[in-house]
Amino acid sequence: MMKKILVTGSNGLLGQKLTERILAKNDFELVATGKGANRFPIKEGYTYEEMDILDAESIDNVIGKFLPDVVINTAAMTNVDTCETEKEACWALNVTAVEHLIQSCKKHNAQLIHLSTDFIFDGLAGPYKEDATPSPVSFYGESKLAAELLLQKSAIKWTVLRTIIVYGIVSDMSRSNIVLWAKGALEKGNPINVVDDQWRMPTLAEDLADICLLAAEKEAQGVFNASGKDMMSIIELVNEVADYYDLDKSLIKPISSASLNQAAKRPVKTGFILDKSIKELGYQPHSFKEGIAIMEKQLNLLKSDG
């Protein structure tokens, strides 16, 4: 019997990558769910159902109707500054919705795979192993940690996949990401200010989709790190994008995080130790250079299709 997977937030970048990957390999039955109409260009080979992730009844109706073996929750409010200024909305999507999903997964005996973040850490001791002690410095980080704790206390089969700066491209993007932003600005010849005092391990959306499905396939339980494998400062990341596309690096101006006056504080150096995911799940993330090349190939395909 083919496992049935229900994906929340299927119109987002990771949600669309999961649809793409499942359709290409045809190894799972897919129920994609999201707010509003389906934005994925291919409509055959799976089911799309509208679902309001903020409404417990809507969640339970859809999960009860399709009875998935696994639910992958990709829906979240991830804009760190918006989370800081709109705390109620952030909590509703990042915590209360997870509570509803847990209740429904318990009732219908489904595994819940939930996406979390490096922002549950303060960034003073990165890179982190799965069992490192969380200490968020922003409300976004607090909300994501609260959801993790709900899962850990629940009586369901649960998996937490923690990730960092996800980048990639789909034909219908609801928002940009750092790679596309840097490429776009530099191609226009616009100078950009980039922080030089934060370090991350950027994650290709395809790699993240792969580890979600590895966790589903292996019925993995517990916490797993799910980032890219290269640690770099944000300014190094942007410089690599400029190098790849042969763009003018003199437009990239280094600045400190403090000078940005952002609503939310950011951790200094996060990053993950990936040994557990590599060993137990067979996770094989691409390097950042490989990731940009994969994305560029897709951008060219989209241009030729469009």
Phi, psi and omega in degrees: 000130178286133178292141177258127181244131174253126181251128172268154179065038188288351176275350180280179183300306181295319179303316180289325177294324177295317178300312180304311184294316181294319179294324181291320185266338180052043181250358176222155170270131187246132166243109179268134179230149179191182179269130178075197185289157177291125181263357180284133187297327179268129184253352183261160172093359178200175179251137171246132181226131175290137178213133178267105184295344179270358185242113184303322182292317179299315179301310185291326177298315184288315179294322177293328181287317187261342179045062180290154172285326185223138171247127175252114183265102178258356183283132178191158167267115187246354177286110191298320180287322177298319178300324181290324184265340179238067189297322182296315180296319178299313181295320181301315184278321187270342183235302184299319179299322179293322176301315179297318180297318179300314181300316182289321178294326178294314181298322186252012173056051178248148172284139177247117175258121188239137180271128176236198196212157172293344183286003171281354180251158181275350176080016180267349184220028181286160359285155189252146168271169183299329185264012177295153183279121180290151177200077186293148179249004179223164178293325175304309178301319179297318182293319180291324176293320179301320179294319177301317182294324176300316180295316182298330181272351186280168180257022182257172171281116183229153176221132173249126175248113180267131182230176185219135176028089181272132178229157181162183183220137169227166186293329181238090184273129176278334175207164183277183172216173192300324182293312180294323179298311182297314180301311182299313182294315183291326177296329179277354182079020180275132174292143179230140175269128183227133182291140180246012183234029173227141182236138184216174173235089186298146189240125174289132184304324177300318180296320180293320176299318180299315183290329174302315184283330173296319179294323178292314182298317184269001183050042181294140178234147181108198185258135177226140174279137188218062180244182169290178185255354183258123175273131179205157174285161181299322181290326175296320178302311181293322177297322178296322177297314179299316179299316183300318184265004181056051181256166188284108183285346179291347177282347184270113183256118178290135175222165178269153179303320184300328184288348183279340182051045180284153182298322183250145176282148177248147173293150184285295183232112178260246184084154183231149168270121192261003187309315183297315181293323179293314184287311187274331184250345184076028181290133180226080182289152176281160170287166181296319178300315178298321180298316179297319181296319178297316180296319181296320178300317180291321177300317179295321177297317180297320179296317182290328176288322185282000000 
